[in-house]
Amino acid sequence: MENLDQLIQEFGSNEADRCWIVSQLEEVPDERVVSLFVATLEDFNEDEDVRIEILKSLVMRKDSAESHTRIGKAVLNVLQNDGDELIRQHAANAIYLFPEVEGVLDCLESIVRSESEDIDVRHNALTAIESNRSLASYREALQRLVNVPELGQSAQRALDSV
């Protein structure tokens, strides 16, 4: 891997292949990388492909509890506030990694219930809840969601498989 400082500096260049840089940094548990990823995720004007690459790379990260929570809050912010449906689909897909972050479960449950929400965002939100069904609060959420039109049967199947 190239020098970390060099990669971070290169990330700011207009000519940089930012997606490639994200792939080089995805497993680096350094606060500078966390800060870069959080800032990029929360910049709603940033290139969509770069933000999606960061969201997809989060499964590879092994950060301290504090950094993990910081990233989780950034993903939650994207899920709650970004207007880009594709970005939100990926954020809903990645948020399962952060079940302990305050507000995540409430946000996911609200998205699943919202019939005006993009159906793919709703499906990914339900999948995030299902992925954490070993936690009592997430099982309880699934029980509350069994009567939701379009998605209730999936919630019931997840409960039946516990």
DRENVO-14515 format. One line per field, with one value per residue (C-alpha): residue number from 0; x, y, z. Coordinates in nm, 3 decimals. Example, Ala and Ser with C-alpha at 12.3 -4.5 7.8 and 13.67 -1.06 7.14 Angstrom:
residues 2
i <- 0;1 .
u <- 1.230;1.367 .
v <- -0.450;-0.106 .
w <- 0.780;0.714 .
//
This chain:
residues 162
i <- 0;1;2;3;4;5;6;7;8;9;10;11;12;13;14;15;16;17;18;19;20;21;22;23;24;25;26;27;28;29;30;31;32;33;34;35;36;37;38;39;40;41;42;43;44;45;46;47;48;49;50;51;52;53;54;55;56;57;58;59;60;61;62;63;64;65;66;67;68;69;70;71;72;73;74;75;76;77;78;79;80;81;82;83;84;85;86;87;88;89;90;91;92;93;94;95;96;97;98;99;100;101;102;103;104;105;106;107;108;109;110;111;112;113;114;115;116;117;118;119;120;121;122;123;124;125;126;127;128;129;130;131;132;133;134;135;136;137;138;139;140;141;142;143;144;145;146;147;148;149;150;151;152;153;154;155;156;157;158;159;160;161 .
u <- 0.000;0.116;0.191;-0.129;-0.072;-0.007;-0.331;-0.534;-0.379;-0.435;-0.802;-0.851;-0.719;-0.966;-0.775;-0.762;-0.931;-1.115;-1.287;-0.947;-0.819;-1.120;-1.037;-0.681;-0.801;-1.097;-0.909;-0.689;-0.803;-0.665;-0.852;-0.754;-0.928;-1.234;-1.246;-1.208;-1.482;-1.721;-1.666;-1.713;-2.029;-2.180;-2.098;-2.419;-2.261;-1.974;-1.956;-2.215;-1.978;-1.724;-1.985;-2.127;-1.777;-1.727;-2.063;-1.977;-1.632;-1.753;-1.790;-1.410;-1.338;-1.213;-1.224;-1.220;-1.562;-1.556;-1.462;-1.715;-1.988;-1.874;-1.902;-2.238;-2.374;-2.257;-2.435;-2.748;-2.727;-2.708;-3.002;-3.215;-3.122;-2.980;-3.214;-3.037;-3.230;-2.936;-2.712;-2.988;-3.029;-2.661;-2.676;-2.971;-2.770;-2.463;-2.641;-2.680;-2.316;-2.417;-2.712;-2.589;-2.585;-2.862;-3.147;-3.063;-3.345;-3.605;-3.493;-3.502;-3.845;-3.980;-3.843;-3.994;-4.335;-4.329;-4.525;-4.399;-4.039;-3.848;-3.922;-3.554;-3.465;-3.749;-3.629;-3.271;-3.391;-3.586;-3.284;-3.074;-3.326;-3.334;-2.952;-2.960;-3.252;-3.030;-3.073;-3.398;-3.484;-3.449;-3.667;-3.929;-3.913;-3.972;-4.276;-4.411;-4.352;-4.536;-4.849;-4.674;-4.808;-4.559;-4.296;-4.479;-4.439;-4.062;-4.058;-4.258;-4.021;-3.726;-3.899;-3.982;-3.617;-3.496 .
v <- 0.000;0.350;0.583;0.658;1.033;1.026;0.836;1.073;1.373;1.218;1.158;1.536;1.567;1.608;1.356;1.087;0.750;0.789;0.451;0.284;0.488;0.379;0.017;0.075;0.232;0.009;-0.206;0.066;0.130;0.482;0.786;0.983;0.724;0.729;1.109;1.095;0.834;1.016;1.351;1.195;1.009;1.321;1.538;1.492;1.668;1.417;1.175;0.901;0.622;0.718;0.731;0.395;0.246;0.363;0.218;-0.116;-0.119;-0.078;-0.453;-0.477;-0.228;-0.318;0.011;0.107;0.126;0.506;0.514;0.240;0.447;0.758;0.580;0.432;0.778;0.901;0.611;0.685;1.051;0.948;0.712;0.977;1.285;1.210;1.265;1.018;0.690;0.479;0.614;0.547;0.191;0.129;0.305;0.085;-0.215;-0.110;0.001;-0.357;-0.329;-0.067;-0.209;-0.051;0.306;0.509;0.576;0.302;0.064;0.343;0.470;0.124;0.046;0.380;0.319;-0.031;0.109;0.403;0.316;0.636;0.519;0.363;-0.011;-0.108;0.114;-0.051;-0.401;-0.318;-0.167;-0.484;-0.696;-0.487;-0.562;-0.932;-0.945;-0.843;-1.059;-1.225;-0.900;-0.887;-0.531;-0.629;-0.941;-0.721;-0.485;-0.778;-0.875;-0.521;-0.533;-0.857;-0.664;-0.413;-0.432;-0.581;-0.665;-0.829;-1.181;-1.134;-1.016;-1.324;-1.558;-1.399;-1.456;-1.816;-1.885;-1.776 .
w <- 0.000;-0.078;0.209;0.401;0.404;0.031;-0.039;0.176;0.005;-0.339;-0.250;-0.254;-0.608;-0.894;-1.105;-0.835;-0.875;-0.547;-0.563;-0.593;-0.299;-0.091;-0.173;-0.053;0.273;0.353;0.604;0.754;1.115;1.132;1.261;0.949;0.732;0.956;0.931;0.553;0.515;0.750;0.578;0.235;0.333;0.486;0.184;-0.011;-0.311;-0.328;-0.621;-0.585;-0.687;-0.421;-0.146;-0.253;-0.256;0.103;0.209;0.047;0.206;0.564;0.607;0.587;0.867;1.214;1.402;1.767;1.931;1.913;1.545;1.467;1.629;1.443;1.110;1.209;1.289;0.948;0.774;0.978;0.876;0.510;0.548;0.718;0.518;0.175;-0.118;-0.349;-0.355;-0.470;-0.194;0.060;-0.070;-0.003;0.334;0.435;0.324;0.530;0.846;0.973;1.085;1.343;1.542;1.865;1.733;1.888;1.647;1.396;1.486;1.503;1.163;1.006;1.144;1.023;0.673;0.653;0.756;0.512;0.198;0.035;0.073;-0.217;-0.208;-0.237;0.059;0.252;0.162;0.261;0.589;0.666;0.578;0.821;1.096;1.003;1.010;1.376;1.488;1.746;1.945;2.142;2.033;1.667;1.713;1.878;1.580;1.344;1.550;1.513;1.136;1.049;0.946;0.719;0.363;0.113;0.374;0.664;0.527;0.507;0.869;0.969;0.782;0.964;1.297;1.206;1.133;1.479 .
//
